[in-house]
Amino acid sequence: MRFLPSIFLFVLAAPLTTLTPGCSDMQGSTSGEQLFVLHCASCHPGGSNTITPSKTLQTADLQANMITTPEDIVGKMRTPGPGMPKFTDAMIPEKEALRIGKYILNTFR
């Protein structure tokens, strides 16, 4: 019981840490890897493709499909082919989508 006031204050103060400068990573942004895990990894685990196995995120497969830049990846996210859901700017803002694209190109070689 003697810790109850401390716990109460912690619960009240916890939301304030998100408003404090320096408490977020990368100037308030999420990393490309975190965004990939959140939005892409369920269908592209380890850079594979569970829907269309021949279209992985490996460099050779991306290049064979004319995808060579982060912008190309964002274009595919915005206007996907069959089997892939569309990710609008409202769902994944442009800066975050570009982080995902850069992460894919740098990770799955």
Helices and strands as residue ranges (DSSP letters): H 4-13, G 14-19, H 32-39, G 45-47, H 59-64, H 70-78, H 94-107
